[in-house]
Amino acid sequence: MNQNPYFSYAESFQKLTETGKQLPFGKIKPEKKTVLAKNAPVAMILSPHPDDECIVGALPIRLMREAGFRIVNCAVTLGSKVERREERLAELQSACKWIGYELEEMDAGELKKVTFESRQSQIEHWQSFVEKVRNKFLKWKPKALFFPNSNDWNKTHLGVHMLTLDALKKSKSFFPFLIETEYWGQMPEPNLLVESNTKEVADLMAALSHHRGELERNPFHLRMPSWMQDNVRRGAE
């Protein structure tokens, strides 16, 4: 028997991950939907990929359940693999329906990739896509806007960051509350740490589980609580 009193504690994390691999991908009894007022304010998530709407969903889910916001997920791309886009869209629709988000589809296929490089090399296409994003702002008039931060080093995340800023520059009378999100890269000076209770984390994981094709390749949904704990570590100092 290992004499280290922390061995069983550390081992439990490994066991949890292995047990989690047996949990279902989607097909979970839906939660009771939050009843929203007809004139409820809107918060919009500009998601670089299907699944980002769940990963950065800690504050959106609280805005929906506690403050009565409509959450609109604007799916900027459906991923880089053309052969997976139809399947990823179906997974995205299921995830949004389960968690209670509304979905605004906007595949950037004509840009090929939403990246800083495409902003430089496909100027005409980029500007036309900026206009599409601006039109989404005009349609929904969101009070809050979620988009990746400028250090979120994934190329598509950085592309969506620039796309959002470019669209905002063209929206002269539109002044939403801007909320930059993190996943791949962290902000050097974050000024907001959002607390999630166990149910909220479990519900975000359940919604994320609908993205089966990605999670079978890499079960990052099972690591989501650890990632959130690491954010607490940063915030504590």
Residue frames relative to the residue before (quaternion, step in Angstrom):
aa qw qx qy qz dx dy dz
M 1.0000 0.0000 0.0000 0.0000 0.00 0.00 0.00
N 0.4609 -0.6790 0.4965 0.2830 3.55 -0.95 0.89
Q 0.3624 -0.7718 0.4903 0.1804 3.58 -0.79 1.06
N 0.5248 0.6304 -0.4130 0.3958 3.57 1.27 -0.24
P 0.3832 -0.7590 0.4694 0.2382 3.66 -0.48 1.09
Y 0.6694 0.4932 -0.3073 0.4629 3.60 1.21 -0.33
F 0.4409 0.7173 -0.4503 0.2971 3.58 1.27 -0.15
S 0.6975 0.4665 -0.2856 0.4629 3.61 0.77 -0.97
Y 0.6069 0.5475 -0.3494 0.4580 3.56 1.12 -0.66
A 0.6777 0.4729 -0.2851 0.4857 3.59 0.89 -0.95
E 0.6466 0.5417 -0.3126 0.4368 3.57 0.98 -0.88
S 0.6094 0.5825 -0.3511 0.4074 3.58 1.09 -0.71
F 0.6107 0.5449 -0.3557 0.4512 3.59 1.11 -0.60
Q 0.6395 0.5140 -0.3219 0.4724 3.57 1.02 -0.79
K 0.6620 0.5089 -0.3027 0.4595 3.56 0.95 -0.89
L 0.6198 0.5490 -0.3383 0.4472 3.57 1.04 -0.78
T 0.6645 0.5028 -0.3061 0.4603 3.57 0.93 -0.90
E 0.6596 0.5009 -0.3112 0.4660 3.58 0.94 -0.84
T 0.6481 0.5043 -0.3140 0.4764 3.58 1.00 -0.82
G 0.6371 0.5608 -0.3203 0.4207 3.56 1.03 -0.84
K 0.5945 0.5885 -0.3576 0.4151 3.59 1.15 -0.57
Q 0.6492 0.5091 -0.3139 0.4700 3.57 1.27 -0.32
L 0.5188 0.6511 -0.4136 0.3686 3.59 1.26 -0.18
P 0.5759 -0.6340 0.3912 0.3366 3.62 -1.08 0.66
F 0.3771 -0.6547 0.5995 0.2642 3.50 -1.34 0.44
G 0.8125 -0.0756 0.0110 0.5779 3.57 -0.23 1.24
K 0.6730 0.5129 -0.3613 0.3917 3.55 -1.22 -0.61
I 0.4230 0.6741 -0.4717 0.3798 3.54 1.04 0.90
K 0.5718 -0.5982 0.4272 0.3644 3.58 -0.95 0.84
P 0.4456 -0.7294 0.4469 0.2639 3.60 -0.66 1.08
E 0.5154 -0.6258 0.5008 0.3032 3.51 -1.23 0.63
K 0.5641 -0.5493 0.4779 0.3895 3.55 -1.27 0.36
K 0.4176 -0.7480 0.4619 0.2298 3.56 -0.65 1.14
T 0.5008 -0.6242 0.5150 0.3072 3.54 -1.17 0.69
V 0.3459 -0.7333 0.5474 0.2072 3.58 -0.80 1.00
L 0.1061 -0.8204 0.5619 0.0061 3.57 -0.61 1.18
A 0.5240 -0.6277 0.4773 0.3218 3.55 -1.12 0.70
K 0.6151 -0.5710 0.3955 0.3732 3.57 -1.16 0.60
N 0.7497 0.3424 -0.1910 0.5332 3.57 1.09 -0.71
A 0.2208 0.8121 -0.5124 0.1710 3.58 1.18 0.56
P 0.4997 -0.6370 0.4838 0.3324 3.62 -1.03 0.69
V 0.3567 -0.7427 0.5375 0.1795 3.55 -1.20 0.59
A 0.0892 -0.7248 0.6780 0.0835 3.52 -1.19 0.72
M 0.1709 -0.8094 0.5580 0.0653 3.59 -0.80 1.01
I 0.2113 -0.7405 0.6269 0.1182 3.54 -1.09 0.88
L 0.1859 -0.7458 0.6286 0.1187 3.58 -0.81 0.99
S 0.0989 -0.8492 0.5187 -0.0045 3.54 -0.11 1.35
P 0.4059 -0.7195 0.5041 0.2518 3.62 -0.68 1.01
H 0.8008 0.0639 -0.0032 0.5955 3.60 1.04 -0.81
P 0.5642 -0.5109 0.4873 0.4281 3.56 -1.25 0.21
D 0.7077 0.3673 -0.3782 0.4704 3.57 -0.95 1.10
D 0.5715 0.5981 -0.3907 0.4037 3.63 1.15 -0.50
E 0.5910 0.5958 -0.3660 0.4023 3.59 1.11 -0.65
C 0.6832 0.4473 -0.2745 0.5077 3.60 1.16 -0.58
I 0.6403 0.5553 -0.3264 0.4185 3.57 0.94 -0.90
V 0.7724 0.3015 -0.1721 0.5319 3.61 0.94 -0.85
G 0.4223 0.7850 -0.3864 0.2369 3.57 1.28 0.28
A 0.3747 0.7652 -0.4736 0.2230 3.62 1.21 -0.01
L 0.7348 0.3819 -0.2324 0.5101 3.60 0.82 -0.94
P 0.6288 0.5388 -0.3628 0.4273 3.66 0.87 -0.74
I 0.6751 0.4928 -0.3174 0.4479 3.60 0.87 -0.86
R 0.6458 0.4974 -0.3217 0.4817 3.59 1.09 -0.64
L 0.6178 0.5311 -0.3449 0.4662 3.59 1.03 -0.73
M 0.6612 0.5080 -0.3020 0.4620 3.57 0.99 -0.83
R 0.7734 0.3981 -0.2026 0.4498 3.57 0.72 -1.07
E 0.7647 0.3730 -0.2005 0.4856 3.59 1.02 -0.71
A 0.7937 0.2819 -0.1371 0.5213 3.58 1.07 -0.70
G 0.4970 -0.7112 0.3983 0.2977 3.59 1.26 0.11
F 0.3433 0.7421 -0.5028 0.2804 3.60 1.09 0.65
R 0.3613 -0.6329 0.6252 0.2793 3.52 -1.27 0.51
I 0.1898 -0.7751 0.5929 0.1083 3.59 -0.86 0.94
V 0.0855 -0.7911 0.6057 0.0063 3.54 -0.66 1.16
N 0.1838 -0.7776 0.5949 0.0878 3.55 -0.70 1.12
C 0.1577 -0.7807 0.6016 0.0612 3.55 -0.57 1.20
A 0.2112 -0.8098 0.5405 0.0869 3.57 -0.28 1.29
V 0.2614 -0.8107 0.5041 0.1422 3.57 -0.09 1.29
T 0.7922 0.0154 -0.0128 0.6099 3.61 0.97 -0.80
L 0.3534 -0.6957 0.5761 0.2434 3.54 -1.35 0.19
G 0.7087 -0.4331 0.2495 0.4979 3.55 1.17 0.59
S 0.5927 -0.6237 0.4033 0.3114 3.53 -1.27 0.40
K 0.6498 0.5111 -0.3204 0.4624 3.60 1.17 -0.45
V 0.3864 -0.7566 0.4832 0.2116 3.55 -0.34 1.31
E 0.6807 0.5146 -0.2959 0.4293 3.58 0.93 -0.88
R 0.6968 0.4552 -0.2676 0.4855 3.61 1.25 -0.32
R 0.4808 0.7250 -0.4233 0.2532 3.59 1.19 -0.32
E 0.6490 0.5123 -0.3287 0.4564 3.60 0.90 -0.82
E 0.6686 0.4924 -0.2873 0.4775 3.56 0.97 -0.89
R 0.6641 0.5027 -0.3074 0.4603 3.58 0.96 -0.85
L 0.6061 0.5415 -0.3544 0.4624 3.58 1.08 -0.63
A 0.6518 0.5078 -0.3152 0.4669 3.60 0.94 -0.87
E 0.6430 0.5099 -0.3176 0.4751 3.60 1.01 -0.81
L 0.6469 0.5289 -0.3068 0.4556 3.56 1.00 -0.88
Q 0.6432 0.5215 -0.3179 0.4619 3.57 0.95 -0.87
S 0.6595 0.5057 -0.3050 0.4651 3.58 0.96 -0.85
A 0.6549 0.5175 -0.3145 0.4521 3.59 0.94 -0.89
C 0.6839 0.4818 -0.2897 0.4650 3.60 0.88 -0.95
K 0.6389 0.5237 -0.3278 0.4585 3.57 0.96 -0.81
W 0.6664 0.5186 -0.3094 0.4373 3.58 0.94 -0.89
I 0.7494 0.4109 -0.2236 0.4686 3.58 0.84 -0.97
G 0.5382 -0.6551 0.3882 0.3612 3.59 1.22 -0.41
Y 0.4627 0.6538 -0.4620 0.3808 3.58 1.23 0.43
E 0.3674 -0.6615 0.5941 0.2729 3.55 -1.26 0.43
L 0.2848 -0.7891 0.5297 0.1251 3.56 -1.03 0.79
E 0.0933 -0.7524 0.6513 0.0299 3.53 -0.96 1.00
E 0.2256 -0.8064 0.5360 0.1076 3.58 -0.40 1.23
M 0.1239 0.7786 -0.6047 0.1131 3.55 -1.03 0.79
D 0.0344 -0.8339 0.5507 -0.0083 3.58 0.35 1.20
A 0.2993 -0.7826 0.5268 0.1427 3.55 -0.78 1.07
G 0.1064 0.8570 -0.4993 0.0709 3.57 1.03 0.75
E 0.6693 0.5165 -0.3177 0.4294 3.56 0.97 -0.81
L 0.6454 0.4969 -0.3253 0.4803 3.59 1.24 -0.32
K 0.3640 -0.7283 0.4697 0.3412 3.53 1.37 -0.36
K 0.7766 -0.1379 0.1108 0.6047 3.58 0.73 -1.05
V 0.3060 -0.7247 0.5842 0.1998 3.56 -0.99 0.85
T 0.2795 0.7548 -0.5301 0.2667 3.54 0.06 1.33
F 0.6640 -0.4703 0.3801 0.4399 3.54 -1.29 0.18
E 0.6287 0.5478 -0.3361 0.4378 3.59 1.04 -0.76
S 0.6708 0.4819 -0.3111 0.4702 3.60 0.94 -0.82
R 0.5725 0.5732 -0.3696 0.4551 3.58 1.18 -0.52
Q 0.7069 0.4534 -0.2463 0.4837 3.58 1.10 -0.75
S 0.7830 0.3841 -0.1743 0.4573 3.57 0.96 -0.89
Q 0.7563 0.2748 -0.1686 0.5693 3.62 1.17 -0.50
I 0.0510 -0.8749 0.4807 0.0301 3.53 0.85 1.05
E 0.6784 0.4981 -0.3040 0.4464 3.58 0.84 -0.94
H 0.6679 0.4846 -0.2942 0.4822 3.58 0.92 -0.94
W 0.6342 0.5387 -0.3324 0.4440 3.56 0.97 -0.85
Q 0.6800 0.4928 -0.2962 0.4549 3.58 0.86 -0.92
S 0.6306 0.5185 -0.3392 0.4675 3.58 1.06 -0.67
F 0.6605 0.4908 -0.3035 0.4803 3.57 1.08 -0.69
V 0.5739 0.5606 -0.3640 0.4732 3.57 1.14 -0.64
E 0.6529 0.5126 -0.3075 0.4653 3.57 0.98 -0.86
K 0.6214 0.5339 -0.3408 0.4612 3.60 1.04 -0.71
V 0.6537 0.4993 -0.3111 0.4761 3.57 0.97 -0.84
R 0.6278 0.5352 -0.3293 0.4594 3.58 0.99 -0.84
N 0.6472 0.5191 -0.3138 0.4617 3.58 1.03 -0.78
K 0.6054 0.5310 -0.3545 0.4752 3.59 1.12 -0.59
F 0.6156 0.5345 -0.3391 0.4695 3.58 1.06 -0.74
L 0.6751 0.4979 -0.2918 0.4594 3.57 0.92 -0.94
K 0.6423 0.5395 -0.3127 0.4456 3.57 1.07 -0.78
W 0.8105 0.3103 -0.1309 0.4793 3.57 0.75 -1.07
K 0.1574 -0.8240 0.5235 0.1491 3.60 1.18 -0.54
P 0.0516 0.8458 -0.5287 0.0495 3.61 0.74 1.01
K 0.4279 -0.6850 0.5367 0.2442 3.52 -1.13 0.80
A 0.7758 0.1484 -0.0745 0.6087 3.57 1.21 -0.59
L 0.1400 -0.7958 0.5884 0.0298 3.54 -1.05 0.84
F 0.1582 -0.7848 0.5965 0.0568 3.57 -0.72 1.13
F 0.1863 0.7688 -0.5958 0.1386 3.60 -0.85 0.96
P 0.6470 -0.5613 0.3413 0.3872 3.64 -1.13 0.56
N 0.4792 -0.6587 0.4978 0.2976 3.56 -1.14 0.64
S 0.6558 -0.5729 0.3498 0.3454 3.57 -1.26 0.46
N 0.6745 0.4452 -0.3048 0.5040 3.61 1.27 -0.03
D 0.4722 0.6746 -0.4406 0.3575 3.57 1.30 0.10
W 0.2281 -0.9089 0.3202 0.1390 3.47 0.72 1.33
N 0.4371 0.6568 -0.4902 0.3705 3.63 1.16 -0.08
K 0.5506 -0.6749 0.3781 0.3136 3.59 -0.76 1.06
T 0.6758 0.4794 -0.3019 0.4715 3.58 0.96 -0.81
H 0.6148 0.5350 -0.3469 0.4643 3.59 1.06 -0.70
L 0.6613 0.4842 -0.3069 0.4839 3.57 0.96 -0.82
G 0.6192 0.5461 -0.3353 0.4539 3.56 1.07 -0.71
V 0.6695 0.4830 -0.2964 0.4803 3.59 0.96 -0.86
H 0.5747 0.5650 -0.3753 0.4579 3.59 1.13 -0.60
M 0.7023 0.4529 -0.2663 0.4804 3.59 0.83 -1.00
L 0.6179 0.5529 -0.3371 0.4459 3.58 1.02 -0.80
T 0.6504 0.5179 -0.3073 0.4631 3.57 0.98 -0.88
L 0.6777 0.4908 -0.2966 0.4603 3.58 0.87 -0.95
D 0.6471 0.5180 -0.3218 0.4576 3.58 0.98 -0.81
A 0.6625 0.4961 -0.3027 0.4726 3.58 1.00 -0.83
L 0.6304 0.5327 -0.3309 0.4576 3.59 1.05 -0.74
K 0.6294 0.5465 -0.3342 0.4399 3.59 1.03 -0.79
K 0.7060 0.4412 -0.2551 0.4919 3.58 1.13 -0.63
S 0.6368 0.4975 -0.3215 0.4936 3.58 1.31 -0.04
K 0.1898 -0.8635 0.4577 0.0942 3.54 0.38 1.29
S 0.7913 0.2948 -0.1558 0.5125 3.61 0.97 -0.76
F 0.5585 0.5964 -0.3655 0.4458 3.55 1.23 0.51
F 0.0743 0.8271 -0.5459 0.1118 3.58 -0.43 1.20
P 0.0344 0.8311 -0.5531 0.0465 3.61 0.42 1.17
F 0.5465 -0.5445 0.5026 0.3902 3.53 -1.34 0.15
L 0.2341 -0.8120 0.5245 0.1039 3.60 -0.56 1.16
I 0.0448 -0.7954 0.6039 -0.0255 3.55 -0.83 1.07
E 0.1921 -0.7878 0.5782 0.0902 3.58 -0.44 1.22
T 0.2611 -0.7872 0.5481 0.1080 3.55 -0.93 0.97
E 0.2889 -0.7423 0.5814 0.1656 3.55 -1.34 0.36
Y 0.1637 0.7409 -0.6513 0.0075 3.49 -1.31 0.44
W 0.7951 0.2838 -0.1575 0.5123 3.59 0.43 -1.18
G 0.8082 0.0920 -0.0283 0.5810 3.56 1.01 -0.76
Q 0.3924 -0.7541 0.4906 0.1914 3.53 -1.00 0.86
M 0.4970 -0.6242 0.5129 0.3166 3.53 -1.22 0.54
P 0.4975 -0.6776 0.4442 0.3100 3.62 -0.88 0.83
E 0.8033 0.1112 -0.0452 0.5834 3.60 1.09 -0.67
P 0.0276 -0.8150 0.5788 -0.0059 3.62 0.39 1.17
N 0.1998 -0.8072 0.5458 0.1029 3.57 -1.06 0.70
L 0.7449 0.2926 -0.2186 0.5583 3.57 1.24 0.33
L 0.0457 -0.7578 0.6508 0.0040 3.54 -0.94 1.02
V 0.1981 -0.8122 0.5436 0.0747 3.58 -0.58 1.17
E 0.3082 -0.7560 0.5517 0.1707 3.56 -0.77 1.04
S 0.1118 -0.7724 0.6226 0.0568 3.56 -1.09 0.79
N 0.3408 -0.7161 0.5608 0.2379 3.56 -1.01 0.75
T 0.7337 -0.4449 0.2786 0.4314 3.56 -1.28 0.24
K 0.6535 0.5184 -0.3254 0.4453 3.60 0.93 -0.82
E 0.6513 0.5160 -0.3227 0.4533 3.58 0.94 -0.84
V 0.6503 0.5008 -0.3204 0.4730 3.58 0.95 -0.83
A 0.6618 0.5109 -0.3043 0.4566 3.58 0.92 -0.92
D 0.6681 0.4996 -0.3032 0.4606 3.58 0.98 -0.81
L 0.6362 0.5080 -0.3319 0.4765 3.59 1.03 -0.71
M 0.6411 0.5092 -0.3193 0.4772 3.58 1.04 -0.76
A 0.6452 0.5211 -0.3196 0.4583 3.58 0.99 -0.82
A 0.6470 0.4971 -0.3161 0.4841 3.58 0.99 -0.80
L 0.6514 0.5254 -0.3021 0.4565 3.56 0.98 -0.90
S 0.6080 0.5917 -0.3496 0.3975 3.59 1.09 -0.68
H 0.5606 0.6038 -0.3957 0.4058 3.60 1.21 -0.30
H 0.6178 0.5284 -0.3457 0.4685 3.60 1.23 -0.36
R 0.0651 -0.8846 0.4611 0.0255 3.52 0.85 1.08
G 0.6604 0.5477 -0.3238 0.3988 3.57 0.81 -0.97
E 0.6870 0.4586 -0.2798 0.4893 3.57 1.01 -0.78
L 0.7028 0.4922 -0.2744 0.4341 3.57 0.94 -0.88
E 0.5835 0.5446 -0.3815 0.4663 3.59 1.15 -0.41
R 0.6478 0.5008 -0.2998 0.4895 3.55 1.17 -0.62
N 0.7885 -0.0454 0.0924 0.6063 3.56 0.99 -0.91
P 0.2552 -0.8203 0.4922 0.1402 3.65 -0.24 1.21
F 0.0591 0.8489 -0.5226 0.0532 3.57 0.72 1.05
H 0.5229 0.6264 -0.4272 0.3896 3.61 1.19 -0.25
L 0.6463 0.5254 -0.3194 0.4519 3.59 1.12 -0.66
R 0.6879 0.4635 -0.2768 0.4851 3.59 1.20 -0.44
M 0.4219 0.7451 -0.4425 0.2665 3.56 1.27 -0.15
P 0.6523 0.4986 -0.3468 0.4534 3.69 0.85 -0.75
S 0.6445 0.5171 -0.3249 0.4600 3.61 1.00 -0.78
W 0.6272 0.5248 -0.3304 0.4712 3.58 1.04 -0.78
M 0.6628 0.4932 -0.3049 0.4738 3.58 0.97 -0.83
Q 0.6196 0.5296 -0.3382 0.4703 3.60 1.08 -0.68
D 0.6332 0.5273 -0.3345 0.4573 3.58 1.04 -0.74
N 0.6069 0.5370 -0.3546 0.4664 3.59 1.10 -0.60
V 0.6169 0.5300 -0.3370 0.4742 3.57 1.11 -0.68
R 0.6054 0.5551 -0.3471 0.4526 3.58 1.05 -0.80
R 0.6641 0.4921 -0.2999 0.4763 3.57 0.93 -0.90
G 0.6959 0.4968 -0.2802 0.4364 3.56 0.86 -0.96
A 0.6054 0.5887 -0.3569 0.3995 3.58 1.11 -0.64
E 0.7403 0.3695 -0.2144 0.5191 3.58 1.17 -0.52
